Amino acid sequence: MDHWPWVVFVVCSAVALAVSFSAVLLALILLSSHISLHAGISKGVQNSMEKAHGADGFLKPSVAESTSDSIRIGDPTYYYPRIQTPVVPAGYALRAFSYLLNESFLGTSLTHYMLNKNDMHVLRLLASQIHAGTLLSYPMARLGLTEMNEYNAELSRAKEAGLDHKGLLGCNMNDTHSITSHFDHLPAFYKTSRVYHIYESYRTGEDTPTKAMARLIDDLIPPLQKEYRMFQTLNREYVMTQAKTSEERWKQNKPLSILDGVPIAFKDMVLIKGFVKTNGSAARAKFDPPSVENEEVILRFKSLGAIILGTTTMTEGGVTTWGYCAHANGPFNPHGPGIDGKMTDFSDLFLKKLSEFDKYARKAYAPVRISGKLHARSPSKNECDSEDGPISSNNDNISISPHLLPYPFRSKSYKNTNKGAPRYSGGSSSGNSVAVSFGLVPITVGFDGGGSIRVPAAWSGTVGLATTFGRMETRIFSSTMIKSGPQASTVADAAIGYMAMTIPISRENSDLPALHFYTELYGHHPHPTENRESTIGSPNMGPPEAHVGNKILYFSGKNIEKPPEMYQKKKFRQLRIGVFREYFNDSDPEVKRQCWAAVDLLVKTAEESCDYDDVQLVDITIPNLAWFRLAHSSRIATEFAQEWDSVMGNKTKRSHLESNTKITLAVGGAVGALDIHSSDRLRCYLFNYMREEIFSGKYSVDVIVSPTMPSLAPEIGSGGVSEASCTEDGAESSTCYKLRKGFEGVNNLGFVVETMKFVFLANFIGLPAISVPIGYHEDSSDQLPIGLQLTGNHWMEHKLLVLGGMLQESLNNPNKNCR
């Protein structure tokens, strides 16, 4: 037994060394975070964030020292502290911190320390103050009898105007003449749709699906993919087979819909038969088999003749809003340099081929000057011919503004002198917005659990619609926050994509379940009606049928000579736009300025239309925002942790995950059951408050306006790039910043949560919201986009599309009110 003292000594020594090593490692990480506090993000972001950071690398304290009596449920005071997390730079420190949280015995203690540092106890405190209420897991709203009657009345008007599935998509119209004739009676707003102009190029014979797809796959995508990495999977044979089938239908003058032959891309988290769903992860790509079936959303687009182009790059697991995926080494913001640190100089040949893709781009193919300024008012009559006015096409009386053009065309209108690093595109549906911004596809399909559609839309300059929770069928049953929606070139394209994603499909003679989970969750309607076309499943079950609007914007007395009789009998109609001013103003000064200008323009446009008798901007308050934000962040983190638990539990698979992903999953896995229980109780409180006080009752607003993002798209900072020469032959010497090999991103959970400031509400309680590009930062040489967000009540996507279209039409054609 004499050897036991030595065994004890060795074990104790090993433990002591492990503790010492871990302590030293943690100290080095925090020291590194202090010395290079924001390595991996830009200096511009650093300046704005340092105001909130302490010298130890953590954010300044919030209410840890506050007394329980000072925090009350329903407190309308605006209070929004920053989340407190260490800012871990890219490289060895990031990998070491990930190891510390996931592999060492100190991991559990550290994750609980990080959670407690952010006052998780407040969630429990507030939940205990809710005396009447219950838990809310799935934020699905069921329309009551009165609400359903009002909804059906709007649906009937939309169908009469051709703004339902059959009308907008041109389904079952027998031939192209019928489709074109129908679209000629739609508002001019829809003529800005890139889908419409691709359709027109096919109809007139100027282009064909096989020529268009060959040009896209062979000429347009490769040079951009090399630099910006927006696509995850592309298969030329798969695309061309679909194009040939579509072309046969066009030869017979029998396209299935306006989308026949139009390329559509999908975020890499949907099942496409024959493709591996990687979720942006090397672990999934290496170990998961190809899908053996198509998801419902794929079946819907296939039924309309659309070409399934492939999948786009996304943040691994969707766990961050940065948008960068280490597995793909991208994507990057189209308004900044690509992976080699060089701004893409689009050749005339490239632009010619891109312009051949649709008539819309061809009409717009001309250098134009972009001021970045927003038209905050309608011009007077003598301003109608101002040089700042829009580009006008010679046919169809369509005006095309530079801000609606694909980025390659806009890049020729100003000298982009950006010599900085590549920029984050926003995520997690990052590749979607990059592909749309470059004009490669008019519509992509994304998923949104914490702004993942709207964040990249705002940072990359596209439209992004996150629908009501339960509106779109998905296979992501484990999430109570993720919903799907289109990311598109224009609001009109988003409306077309939305209709395609909700069109009824047959479940007979298929492997699909008789009823989708969301159909059963919603249940029966309060008054079943005959011949109702349910968006999902049974005619008398599931969410209300989708449509894209009623008379607003569409019949203003200008688009048609004589409005239909039903619109001549107009009743008093009021539009109430809600704004929480302190919340709205808590953003970058230029973002705030341009978003307010957009709100002013929207109000003025609505007032001058024939659709409203009264337009009001209503001041609202939403209580306890900071704590609802914390409840959302902790809830979505636990859902990510659960979704990836099987991968994290397999050492081999876990080794292929990004360090940043493993850190987020470790934090999510540490959230306690009591905190989740409290979050669901707070969710129920907020759900009822918004429905009973904001969208009805005290405030009764139609939509809520806010910036989409509080700041501009940041650069990838010094931790992710290295200096390189960008000198071309015969050109002046210059320096650019190339992405470092093996860059995994930077871990800054505090900034990630901050980027979700304006978007999280829609996910937490299931509301629909849309981001519309409204301008560019005037002081940035690279013309960084800014987006305005409109948030609506459950199932009211049509209101968002109507008002978003009204705003985009006003930006596109500021002279429309000239008489």
C-alpha positions in Angstrom: 0.0 0.0 0.0 3.1 2.2 0.1 2.4 3.3 -3.5 -0.9 5.1 -2.5 0.7 8.3 -1.2 2.4 8.7 -4.6 -0.8 8.1 -6.5 -2.6 10.7 -4.4 0.4 13.1 -4.9 0.3 12.6 -8.6 -3.5 13.1 -8.9 -3.4 16.2 -6.7 -0.5 17.6 -8.7 -2.4 17.0 -11.9 -5.5 18.7 -10.6 -3.4 21.6 -9.4 -1.7 21.9 -12.7 -5.0 21.8 -14.5 -6.5 24.4 -12.3 -3.4 26.6 -12.7 -3.4 26.1 -16.5 -7.1 27.0 -16.8 -6.6 30.0 -14.6 -3.7 31.2 -16.6 -5.6 30.5 -19.8 -8.6 32.5 -18.6 -6.3 35.4 -17.5 -4.6 35.4 -20.9 -7.9 35.4 -22.7 -9.2 38.4 -20.7 -5.9 40.2 -21.0 -6.0 39.6 -24.7 -9.6 40.8 -24.8 -8.4 44.0 -23.1 -5.3 44.5 -25.2 -7.1 43.7 -28.5 -10.6 44.3 -27.3 -12.3 44.2 -30.7 -9.9 42.2 -32.8 -12.1 40.7 -35.5 -14.3 43.7 -35.8 -13.7 47.2 -37.2 -12.5 50.3 -35.5 -15.8 52.0 -36.2 -17.6 49.4 -34.2 -14.9 49.5 -31.6 -15.5 53.2 -31.0 -19.2 52.8 -30.4 -18.8 49.7 -28.3 -16.1 51.0 -26.0 -18.6 53.3 -24.4 -20.2 50.3 -23.0 -17.1 48.2 -22.2 -15.1 48.2 -19.0 -11.3 47.9 -18.9 -11.5 44.2 -17.9 -13.0 43.2 -21.3 -16.5 42.8 -19.8 -19.4 45.2 -20.3 -20.1 47.7 -17.6 -22.5 46.4 -14.8 -26.2 46.9 -15.4 -28.5 46.2 -12.4 -26.6 43.6 -10.5 -26.6 46.0 -7.5 -30.2 47.1 -7.9 -32.7 46.2 -5.3 -35.6 43.8 -6.2 -38.1 46.5 -5.4 -36.8 48.7 -8.2 -37.6 46.2 -11.0 -41.3 45.8 -11.7 -43.2 44.1 -14.4 -45.0 46.6 -16.7 -42.4 49.4 -16.0 -42.6 51.6 -19.2 -39.2 53.3 -18.5 -36.8 52.7 -21.4 -33.8 50.9 -20.0 -31.6 48.9 -22.4 -28.1 47.9 -20.9 -25.6 46.0 -23.0 -25.1 42.3 -22.5 -22.0 41.6 -20.5 -19.7 39.0 -22.0 -15.9 38.8 -22.6 -14.9 39.9 -26.1 -12.6 37.1 -27.3 -10.5 37.9 -30.4 -10.0 35.6 -33.3 -7.2 33.0 -33.2 -5.7 31.1 -30.3 -7.6 33.0 -27.7 -10.9 32.1 -29.3 -10.0 28.4 -29.5 -8.6 28.4 -26.0 -11.8 30.0 -24.6 -13.9 27.5 -26.4 -11.9 24.6 -25.0 -12.2 26.1 -21.5 -16.0 26.2 -21.7 -16.5 22.9 -23.3 -13.7 20.6 -22.3 -12.4 21.7 -18.9 -14.0 21.2 -15.5 -14.2 25.0 -15.2 -16.6 25.3 -18.1 -19.8 24.9 -16.1 -18.7 27.5 -13.5 -17.7 30.0 -16.2 -20.9 29.7 -18.2 -23.0 30.2 -15.0 -20.8 33.2 -14.1 -21.5 34.7 -17.5 -25.2 34.2 -17.1 -25.3 35.5 -13.6 -23.3 38.6 -14.7 -26.2 39.5 -16.9 -28.8 39.4 -14.1 -30.6 36.2 -15.0 -32.3 36.4 -11.6 -34.3 39.4 -12.9 -36.2 37.0 -15.2 -37.3 35.0 -12.2 -38.1 38.1 -10.3 -40.4 39.5 -13.0 -42.0 36.2 -13.7 -42.9 35.9 -10.0 -44.8 39.2 -10.3 -47.2 37.9 -13.0 -50.1 36.7 -10.9 -52.5 35.9 -13.7 -51.0 34.2 -16.6 -49.6 31.0 -18.0 -46.6 29.8 -19.9 -46.3 30.3 -23.6 -44.1 27.9 -25.5 -45.2 28.3 -29.1 -46.3 31.9 -29.9 -49.1 31.0 -32.2 -52.0 33.5 -32.2 -55.5 32.2 -33.0 -57.9 34.7 -34.6 -61.2 35.2 -32.7 -64.6 35.4 -34.5 -64.5 39.2 -35.0 -60.9 39.1 -36.1 -61.6 36.3 -38.5 -64.5 38.1 -40.1 -62.4 41.2 -40.6 -59.6 39.1 -42.1 -61.9 37.3 -44.5 -63.4 40.6 -45.6 -59.9 41.8 -46.6 -59.1 38.4 -48.2 -62.2 38.7 -50.4 -61.2 42.2 -51.5 -57.6 40.9 -52.2 -59.0 38.1 -54.4 -61.2 40.5 -56.4 -58.1 42.6 -57.0 -56.0 39.5 -58.0 -53.7 39.8 -55.0 -54.1 36.2 -53.8 -52.2 33.1 -54.8 -53.8 32.5 -58.1 -53.7 36.2 -59.1 -50.2 37.2 -58.1 -48.5 33.9 -59.2 -50.5 33.6 -62.4 -51.5 30.0 -61.6 -53.9 28.1 -63.8 -54.2 31.0 -66.4 -53.6 28.7 -69.3 -51.2 30.8 -71.3 -48.8 33.8 -71.1 -51.3 36.2 -72.6 -53.6 35.7 -69.7 -50.8 36.2 -67.2 -49.6 39.4 -68.9 -53.1 40.7 -69.2 -53.6 40.2 -65.5 -50.4 41.8 -64.5 -51.2 44.8 -66.7 -54.1 45.5 -64.3 -52.0 45.2 -61.2 -50.4 48.3 -59.7 -47.3 49.8 -61.3 -45.5 48.9 -58.1 -45.3 45.3 -59.3 -43.6 46.2 -62.5 -40.4 46.8 -60.5 -40.4 43.1 -59.7 -37.3 41.3 -61.1 -39.4 38.2 -61.3 -41.9 40.0 -63.6 -39.1 41.1 -65.9 -37.5 37.7 -66.1 -40.9 36.4 -67.0 -41.3 39.1 -69.6 -37.9 38.2 -71.2 -39.1 34.6 -71.5 -42.5 35.6 -72.8 -41.1 37.8 -75.6 -38.5 35.3 -76.6 -35.6 37.7 -75.7 -34.3 35.0 -73.4 -34.9 31.3 -72.5 -34.6 29.4 -69.3 -31.6 27.3 -70.7 -29.7 30.4 -71.9 -30.4 32.3 -68.7 -29.3 29.4 -66.4 -26.2 28.7 -68.5 -25.2 32.3 -68.3 -25.9 32.4 -64.5 -24.0 29.2 -63.7 -21.1 29.7 -66.1 -20.5 33.4 -66.3 -22.1 35.3 -63.4 -21.8 33.2 -60.3 -18.1 31.9 -60.6 -16.3 35.2 -60.3 -18.5 36.4 -57.4 -18.4 33.0 -55.7 -14.6 33.0 -55.7 -14.6 36.3 -53.8 -17.8 36.4 -51.8 -18.7 32.7 -51.1 -22.4 33.1 -51.1 -23.4 29.6 -52.3 -22.9 26.4 -50.4 -24.2 23.9 -53.0 -24.5 24.3 -56.8 -24.9 21.5 -59.3 -24.9 22.6 -63.0 -26.6 19.4 -64.3 -29.3 19.6 -61.7 -30.1 23.3 -62.6 -29.9 22.7 -66.4 -32.2 19.7 -66.2 -34.9 21.9 -64.6 -34.2 24.7 -67.1 -34.8 22.3 -70.1 -38.1 21.1 -68.6 -39.2 24.7 -68.1 -38.2 25.7 -71.6 -40.4 22.9 -73.0 -43.4 24.5 -71.2 -42.5 27.9 -72.5 -42.3 26.5 -76.1 -45.9 25.3 -75.6 -46.9 28.7 -74.2 -48.0 26.9 -71.0 -45.8 28.1 -68.1 -47.0 26.9 -64.7 -46.8 30.4 -63.2 -44.9 33.7 -63.4 -42.1 31.9 -61.6 -41.6 29.2 -64.3 -37.9 29.2 -65.2 -37.0 31.7 -62.4 -34.0 30.7 -60.2 -34.7 30.5 -56.5 -32.0 29.8 -53.8 -32.5 28.5 -50.3 -30.7 28.9 -47.0 -28.7 25.7 -46.3 -31.2 24.4 -43.7 -33.9 23.0 -45.9 -34.1 19.4 -47.2 -33.4 19.2 -51.0 -33.4 15.7 -52.4 -29.9 14.7 -53.3 -28.2 17.5 -51.3 -26.6 17.4 -47.9 -28.3 19.9 -45.5 -25.1 21.2 -43.7 -26.6 24.1 -41.6 -23.3 25.9 -42.4 -21.3 23.2 -40.6 -18.3 21.1 -41.6 -19.6 18.5 -39.1 -22.8 18.2 -41.0 -21.1 18.3 -44.4 -18.7 15.5 -43.4 -21.0 13.1 -41.6 -24.6 13.7 -42.7 -26.0 11.8 -45.8 -27.8 13.5 -48.7 -31.5 14.2 -48.2 -33.9 11.6 -49.6 -36.8 14.0 -49.8 -37.8 17.5 -50.6 -39.1 19.8 -47.9 -42.6 21.4 -48.3 -41.2 24.7 -49.4 -39.2 23.1 -52.2 -42.3 21.2 -53.4 -44.3 24.5 -53.5 -41.7 26.2 -55.8 -41.3 23.1 -57.9 -45.1 23.1 -58.5 -44.8 26.6 -59.8 -42.0 25.7 -62.3 -39.3 27.6 -60.4 -35.7 26.4 -60.8 -34.2 25.2 -57.5 -30.7 26.8 -57.9 -29.2 25.3 -54.8 -28.3 26.3 -51.2 -26.7 29.4 -49.9 -24.0 29.9 -47.2 -25.2 30.5 -43.6 -23.7 31.0 -40.2 -22.9 27.7 -38.6 -26.1 26.5 -36.9 -27.5 30.0 -37.3 -26.1 30.9 -33.9 -24.8 34.4 -34.7 -25.9 37.5 -36.6 -22.4 38.2 -38.0 -23.1 36.1 -41.1 -19.6 34.6 -41.5 -19.2 30.8 -41.9 -15.7 29.4 -41.3 -16.6 26.2 -43.2 -17.2 28.3 -46.4 -14.8 31.1 -45.6 -17.6 33.6 -46.2 -19.8 35.1 -47.3 -18.9 38.8 -47.3 -20.9 42.0 -47.6 -21.3 43.0 -51.3 -20.7 46.6 -50.3 -17.1 45.8 -49.3 -14.1 43.8 -50.6 -14.2 40.0 -51.0 -11.9 37.4 -49.5 -8.8 38.8 -51.2 -9.5 42.3 -49.9 -10.2 43.8 -53.3 -13.3 45.6 -54.4 -14.8 43.8 -57.4 -14.5 45.9 -60.6 -17.4 44.7 -62.7 -16.4 44.5 -66.3 -18.7 45.8 -69.0 -19.0 42.2 -70.3 -20.2 41.0 -66.8 -22.7 43.8 -66.6 -23.9 43.0 -70.1 -24.5 39.4 -69.2 -26.2 40.4 -66.0 -28.4 42.9 -67.8 -29.5 40.1 -70.2 -31.0 38.3 -67.2 -34.0 40.5 -67.2 -35.5 43.6 -68.9 -35.5 45.5 -65.6 -31.7 45.5 -65.3 -31.3 46.1 -69.0 -33.3 49.3 -68.9 -31.3 50.4 -65.9 -27.9 49.7 -67.4 -26.4 53.2 -67.3 -24.0 55.0 -64.9 -26.0 57.0 -62.5 -25.2 59.3 -59.6 -26.2 58.2 -56.1 -26.3 60.8 -53.4 -27.3 58.3 -50.7 -29.9 60.8 -49.6 -33.5 59.9 -49.0 -36.3 62.0 -50.6 -38.0 63.0 -47.4 -40.8 64.9 -49.1 -42.6 64.9 -52.4 -41.0 67.4 -54.9 -42.9 70.3 -56.2 -44.0 70.5 -59.8 -40.9 72.4 -61.0 -38.7 69.7 -59.4 -40.2 66.9 -61.6 -37.3 67.0 -64.0 -34.5 67.3 -61.5 -31.3 65.5 -62.3 -31.7 63.7 -59.0 -34.9 62.1 -60.3 -35.2 58.4 -61.1 -34.2 56.6 -64.3 -37.3 56.3 -66.5 -37.8 53.5 -68.9 -39.3 54.2 -72.2 -42.1 51.6 -71.9 -44.6 50.6 -69.3 -44.2 54.0 -67.6 -41.9 52.5 -65.0 -39.4 54.5 -63.1 -36.3 52.8 -61.8 -34.3 54.3 -59.0 -30.6 53.4 -58.5 -31.2 52.1 -55.0 -33.4 49.3 -56.5 -30.6 48.1 -58.8 -28.5 45.0 -58.2 -25.3 46.1 -56.6 -23.0 45.6 -59.6 -24.9 48.3 -61.5 -24.8 50.7 -58.5 -21.1 50.1 -58.0 -20.5 51.8 -61.4 -22.4 54.9 -60.3 -19.8 56.0 -57.7 -16.2 55.4 -57.2 -16.0 53.0 -54.3 -12.7 53.9 -52.6 -13.0 51.4 -49.7 -9.5 50.2 -48.9 -10.6 48.5 -45.7 -11.3 44.9 -44.8 -14.1 42.7 -46.0 -17.4 43.4 -44.1 -19.8 41.1 -42.4 -22.9 40.5 -44.4 -25.3 39.9 -41.5 -26.7 36.5 -40.7 -27.5 33.9 -40.3 -29.3 33.8 -43.8 -26.2 35.6 -45.1 -25.6 34.0 -48.5 -29.2 34.7 -49.4 -28.9 38.5 -49.2 -25.5 38.5 -50.8 -26.9 36.5 -53.8 -29.9 38.8 -54.1 -27.9 42.0 -53.7 -25.6 40.9 -56.6 -28.6 40.4 -58.8 -28.1 36.6 -59.2 -31.5 35.6 -57.9 -34.6 37.7 -57.3 -35.9 35.6 -54.4 -34.3 33.4 -51.8 -35.8 31.6 -48.9 -34.5 32.1 -45.4 -35.2 31.3 -41.8 -35.3 33.8 -38.9 -35.0 33.0 -35.2 -33.3 36.2 -34.1 -33.4 38.5 -37.1 -31.7 36.0 -39.4 -33.7 37.2 -42.4 -33.9 40.9 -41.5 -30.3 41.4 -40.3 -28.6 40.4 -43.6 -31.3 42.2 -45.5 -30.5 45.5 -43.7 -26.7 45.1 -43.8 -26.6 43.9 -47.5 -29.3 46.1 -48.9 -32.2 43.8 -49.7 -35.8 43.2 -48.6 -36.4 40.6 -45.9 -39.8 39.4 -44.7 -40.0 37.2 -41.5 -43.5 35.9 -41.4 -45.8 35.1 -38.5 -44.8 32.1 -36.5 -46.6 29.1 -37.9 -47.3 30.8 -41.3 -44.7 28.7 -43.2 -44.3 25.0 -43.0 -40.9 23.9 -41.8 -39.3 20.9 -40.3 -37.8 22.9 -37.4 -40.3 21.7 -34.8 -37.8 22.0 -32.0 -37.7 25.8 -32.3 -40.4 28.0 -30.8 -39.0 31.1 -32.5 -37.8 30.3 -36.0 -40.0 31.2 -38.9 -39.4 31.3 -42.6 -39.7 34.0 -45.2 -38.4 35.5 -48.5 -35.3 37.7 -49.0 -35.8 39.5 -52.2 -34.8 42.3 -54.6 -37.9 44.4 -54.1 -41.0 44.4 -51.9 -42.9 43.2 -55.0 -40.6 40.2 -55.3 -41.0 39.5 -51.6 -44.7 39.5 -52.1 -44.4 37.0 -54.9 -42.1 34.8 -52.8 -44.5 35.0 -49.9 -47.4 33.8 -52.1 -45.3 31.0 -53.5 -44.2 29.8 -50.0 -47.8 29.7 -48.8 -49.6 28.2 -51.8 -51.7 25.1 -50.9 -50.2 21.8 -51.9 -51.7 18.3 -52.0 -50.7 16.0 -49.3 -52.4 13.0 -50.9 -50.3 10.3 -52.3 -47.2 11.7 -50.7 -44.9 11.0 -47.8 -46.1 14.2 -46.1 -48.2 13.9 -42.9 -51.9 14.5 -43.4 -51.7 17.6 -41.3 -48.7 19.8 -40.7 -47.7 20.4 -37.0 -48.6 24.1 -37.3 -52.1 23.2 -38.6 -52.8 21.0 -35.6 -51.3 23.7 -33.3 -53.5 26.4 -34.7 -56.6 24.1 -34.6 -60.0 24.8 -36.1 -61.4 28.1 -37.1 -64.1 29.8 -35.1 -66.6 29.5 -37.9 -65.7 26.9 -40.6 -66.6 28.0 -44.1 -67.1 25.9 -47.2 -64.5 25.9 -50.0 -61.9 27.8 -48.0 -58.4 27.3 -49.4 -56.3 26.8 -46.3 -52.7 27.8 -46.5 -51.7 24.7 -44.6 -53.7 21.5 -44.5 -57.4 21.0 -43.9 -59.8 23.7 -45.3 -61.2 24.4 -41.8 -57.9 24.1 -39.9 -54.7 26.0 -39.7 -53.6 29.6 -40.2 -55.8 31.9 -42.2 -55.2 32.0 -45.9 -52.4 34.3 -47.0 -52.8 37.3 -49.4 -50.8 40.4 -50.2 -53.0 43.3 -49.6 -56.3 45.0 -50.1 -57.0 48.4 -51.8 -54.2 50.3 -50.1 -51.7 51.6 -52.7 -53.2 49.6 -55.5 -56.3 51.7 -56.3 -55.2 55.3 -55.8 -57.2 56.5 -58.8 -54.0 56.6 -60.9 -53.3 53.0 -61.8 -56.7 52.4 -63.4 -59.2 54.8 -65.0 -62.2 53.7 -62.9 -61.6 52.0 -59.5 -63.9 49.0 -58.9 -67.3 49.8 -57.4 -66.3 48.3 -54.0 -63.6 51.0 -53.7 -65.9 53.8 -54.6 -68.0 53.0 -51.5 -65.0 53.8 -49.3 -65.6 54.0 -45.6 -63.5 56.1 -43.2 -60.1 54.4 -42.9 -57.4 55.3 -40.5 -53.7 54.3 -40.6 -51.9 54.3 -37.2 -48.1 53.9 -37.2 -46.6 53.2 -33.8 -43.2 54.3 -32.7 -41.4 53.9 -29.4 -39.2 57.0 -29.7 -36.5 56.3 -27.1 -36.1 52.8 -28.5 -36.0 54.0 -32.1 -33.4 56.7 -31.2 -31.1 54.2 -29.5 -29.1 53.7 -32.7 -26.2 55.0 -34.8 -26.9 58.7 -35.6 -26.9 58.3 -39.4 -29.1 55.2 -39.1 -31.5 57.2 -36.9 -31.6 60.2 -39.2 -32.3 58.2 -42.3 -34.9 56.0 -40.7 -36.8 59.0 -39.4 -36.7 60.5 -42.9 -38.2 57.3 -44.2 -40.9 57.4 -41.6 -41.7 61.0 -42.5 -41.9 59.9 -46.2 -44.1 57.0 -45.4 -46.5 59.2 -43.4 -46.6 61.8 -46.1 -47.1 59.3 -48.9 -50.0 57.7 -47.0 -51.6 61.1 -46.4 -51.4 62.0 -50.0 -52.8 58.7 -51.2 -56.5 58.1 -51.8 -56.5 55.1 -49.4 -56.6 56.8 -46.0 -58.7 59.5 -44.5 -56.4 59.9 -41.5 -52.8 59.0 -40.9 -51.3 59.2 -37.4 -47.9 58.6 -35.9 -48.7 57.2 -32.5 -46.2 57.2 -29.6 -46.2 53.8 -27.8 -44.2 52.3 -25.0 -43.2 48.6 -24.5 -42.3 47.8 -20.9 -39.3 45.8 -19.7 -37.6 45.6 -23.1 -34.2 44.8 -21.7 -35.5 41.7 -19.8 -37.6 40.5 -22.7 -34.4 40.8 -24.8 -32.6 38.6 -22.2 -35.5 36.1 -22.1 -35.3 35.8 -25.9 -31.5 35.4 -26.0 -31.5 32.7 -23.3 -34.4 30.9 -24.8 -33.0 30.8 -28.4 -29.6 29.8 -27.1 -31.1 26.7 -25.3 -32.9 25.8 -28.5 -29.6 25.9 -30.4 -28.0 23.8 -27.7 -30.7 21.2 -27.9 -30.6 21.1 -31.7 -26.8 20.5 -31.7 -26.7 18.3 -28.6 -26.0 15.1 -30.6 -23.1 16.7 -32.4 -21.7 18.2 -29.2 -22.0 14.8 -27.6 -19.8 13.2 -30.3 -16.2 14.1 -29.8 -15.3 13.5 -33.5 -18.2 15.6 -34.8 -17.7 18.2 -32.1 -14.1 18.7 -33.3 -15.4 20.0 -36.6 -17.5 22.7 -35.1 -16.4 26.4 -35.1 -15.0 27.6 -31.7 -17.6 30.5 -31.8 -20.4 28.0 -32.2 -19.2 25.8 -29.3 -19.1 28.8 -27.0 -22.6 29.8 -27.8 -23.9 26.2 -27.4 -22.1 26.0 -24.1 -23.8 29.1 -22.8 -27.2 27.9 -24.1 -26.7 24.5 -22.4 -26.0 26.2 -19.1 -29.4 28.1 -18.9 -31.4 26.5 -16.1 -34.9 25.1 -16.2 -36.2 27.8 -13.9 -34.9 30.5 -16.2 -36.6 28.9 -19.2 -39.8 28.6 -17.2 -39.6 32.3 -16.3 -38.9 33.2 -19.9 -42.0 31.5 -21.1 -44.1 33.2 -18.5 -42.6 36.6 -19.6 -43.3 35.6 -23.2 -46.9 35.1 -22.4 -47.1 38.5 -20.7 -45.6 40.3 -23.6 -47.7 38.3 -26.1 -50.9 39.5 -24.4 -49.6 43.0 -24.0 -48.8 43.5 -27.6 -52.1 42.0 -28.8 -54.3 43.8 -26.2 -52.6 47.1 -25.8 -50.4 47.8 -28.9 -52.3 46.3 -31.8 -55.7 47.0 -30.2 -56.9 48.7 -27.0 -54.9 51.7 -25.8 -52.7 52.2 -28.9 -54.5 50.2 -31.7 -51.7 50.7 -34.2 -51.5 48.9 -37.6 -47.7 48.6 -37.6 -44.6 49.6 -35.5 -41.7 51.3 -37.2 -38.0 51.1 -36.1 -34.6 50.8 -37.6 -33.8 47.2 -38.6 -30.3 47.4 -37.3 -28.9 49.9 -34.7 -25.5 50.1 -36.6 -23.9 49.6 -40.0 -22.2 46.5 -41.2 -18.8 46.2 -39.5 -15.5 45.3 -41.1 -13.7 42.2 -40.2 -11.0 43.6 -38.0 -7.3 43.0 -37.4 -7.9 39.5 -35.9 -9.3 38.2 -39.1 -7.3 39.9 -41.9 -3.7 40.5 -42.9 -2.2 43.3 -45.1 -1.5 42.5 -48.7 -0.7 44.4 -51.8 -3.6 45.3 -54.1 -1.5 46.9 -56.8 -2.6 46.2 -60.3 -0.2 46.4 -63.3 0.5 50.1 -64.0 -1.7 51.2 -61.1 -0.7 53.2 -58.1 0.5 51.2 -55.1 -2.2 50.4 -52.6 -2.8 48.1 -49.6 -5.8 45.9 -49.0 -6.7 43.4 -46.3 -7.1 39.7 -47.1 -8.9 37.2 -44.9 -6.5 35.3 -42.6 -6.3 31.6 -43.3 -8.3 29.6 -40.7 -10.3 32.6 -39.5 -13.2 31.4 -37.4 -14.7 34.7 -36.5 -14.7 36.6 -33.2 -16.7 35.7 -30.1 -18.6 38.8 -28.9 -22.0 37.7 -27.7 -22.7 41.1 -26.3 -22.5 42.7 -29.8 -24.5 39.9 -31.3 -27.3 40.5 -28.9 -27.0 44.2 -29.5 -27.5 43.7 -33.2 -30.9 42.0 -32.4 -32.1 45.1 -30.5 -34.9 45.8 -32.9 -35.6 42.4 -34.4 -36.0 40.1 -31.4 -39.6 41.0 -30.5 -40.9 39.5 -33.7 -39.2 36.2 -32.9 -40.0 36.1 -29.2 -43.8 36.5 -29.6 -44.2 35.3 -33.3 -44.9 38.6 -35.0 -44.3 39.3 -38.7 -41.8 42.0 -39.7 -40.2 43.3 -42.9 -37.0 45.2 -43.5 -37.0 47.6 -46.4 -33.8 49.3 -47.7 -34.3 53.0 -47.5 -30.9 54.6 -48.2 -27.1 54.5 -47.7 -24.8 56.0 -45.1 -23.8 59.4 -46.7 -20.4 59.5 -45.0 -19.2 56.1 -45.9 -17.3 55.7 -49.2 -18.6 52.2 -49.7 -22.3 53.3 -49.5 -23.4 51.0 -46.6 -27.1 50.2 -46.7 -29.6 51.1 -44.0 -32.9 49.3 -43.5 -36.3 50.4 -41.9 -38.3 47.7 -40.1 -42.1 47.4 -40.1 -43.6 45.0 -37.5 -47.2 44.0 -37.6 -49.7 41.9 -35.7 -50.0 38.1 -36.2 -51.1 37.1 -39.7 -50.9 40.7 -41.0 -48.1 40.2 -43.5 -50.2 41.9 -46.1 -50.2 45.2 -44.2 -46.4 45.1 -44.1 -46.1 44.3 -47.8 -48.6 47.1 -48.6 -46.8 49.8 -46.6 -43.4 48.5 -47.5 -44.4 48.7 -51.1 -45.7 52.2 -50.6 -42.5 53.3 -49.1 -40.3 51.6 -51.7 -42.4 53.1 -54.5 -42.0 56.5 -53.0 -38.3 56.1 -52.8 -38.2 54.7 -56.3 -40.3 57.5 -57.8 -40.3 60.7 -55.7 -42.0 62.5 -58.5 -45.1 60.3 -58.5 -47.3 63.1 -56.9 -46.5 65.6 -59.6 -49.7 66.6 -61.4 
